Amino acid sequence: MSIQILGANGQPLAQDTAHRGASLSARELSSWLPSLGSADTDLLDELPTLVARSRDLVRNNGIAAGAIQTLVDNVVGTGLRLSALPDYKALGRDKEWADEWSRKTEALWRSWTETTDCDAAQGLTFAGLTAQVFRSGLINGEALALPLWIKDRPGQFSTAIQLVETDRLSNPSGKIDSKTLRGGIEVDRYGAPQAYWISKRHPGDRFLSISMEMEKWQRVSIRTQFGRQRVIHIHDKERTGQNRGKPILSAIMPLFKMLDHYERSELQASVVNAMIAAFIETPLDGESISELFGGSSEDYMAARNEWQVKLQGGAVIPIFPGDKLAPFTPSRPNAAYGTFVENILRHIGTGLNLPFELLMKDFSKTNYSSARAALMEAWRFFMGRRQWLATYWARPVYELWLEEAINKDRGVAIFAKACFGHPSPSKQQKLNATTYASGGPDSSSSPRPDPTRGRNIGSK
């Protein structure tokens, strides 16, 4: 049976909108009036708050920290392996030549990436840089790297990568965002980045609070005059015109914070309840106690406080005349606590694209088929993130290194000679060399549990 609401004329009231989701009169939707801004308008002003809260969650919430580490371990692992596969058919070469070039190129790449020579700070290998870039992309929403040319290094290559905290990417001298300047990034009329404004020091560095360096910015062009890339900015673009990235925890921050408050409150209540063994009840009211102690109840309370009772096995406890020892039956822990927390964690896992089993490292309540489905679903997400990381981070670094390797004739000049007819190409030709260099990180195959295992378990 359908129910209609009638107006004063006795006719059914019409809906205020064609789509119920756009209704402004429905009680559950009337106060839901989100802003409708551009990608940068919705994000840039709120980005510092989102990043600060994201970092605080990872620092102080074990589940958030574990989720980030799980993503890093499964996407980056021990690092991305180069698989240099030149398109030998397009180059008019044969498979034997391609295999020889690949072996030499990959060997030289390992000599650079498996040492700290690739890091301008000489603290991390390329695998360490990759893990830090991906972790920054998760927590901060973006990562920033500057390819440098350092000649006075003991290594055989001058190319080095300097990672920069994205907090330093900002408009110079506090300028407001404009059509051509967005969050420290200069863009052209098509939205392509032209230059990045990077502060000389981190704005939150307390050791430099009185330094004049805090008020200085450096403008770094996206490329040199001859086309070499100078800035690698890695972030997801969820909307057209978005110039900065946002943390992966943004959509689930309220859930994390409220769950944290709830768990701490439950834990505190449980601790308090565990400290109380029993209550002693007295039949005397306040007036009777005052009369018993000459009109003052303070003497009675002082005497009770001085009275000490030890609770131990087989003890006979003396109490005041008329008193009664009542047992304490706490209501903590809450019987529905585990189910409620698990439900919230499943929502959090969905926001992180992590199955509950991986989020909590708990497979105790999962059968084989469910565990396999969860792992395969997670692996699709991991492989997508790995391809994203290889495309926007590893590939540009590889091209920058390859350009120098060809220029220095480090065993790959045969490649340059095949492309250009001579082993020492010009600057512009060196840039074009990367066009011929196919290949990238070799993604590991996904885990494939034995498909007969589930059937065998079910048949037993």
Helices and strands as residue ranges (DSSP letters): G 20-22, H 39-43, H 47-60, H 62-75, E 82-84, H 95-113, G 116-118, H 126-139, E 142-149, E 159-164, G 166-168, G 172-174, E 181-182, E 185-187, E 193-199, G 206-208, G 212-215, E 217-221, E 232-235, G 250-252, H 253-275, E 278-281, H 286-292, H 298-306, E 324-327, H 337-352, H 356-360, H 368-389, I 390-394, H 395-407, H 413-420, H 427-433, G 434-436, E 439-441, H 451-459
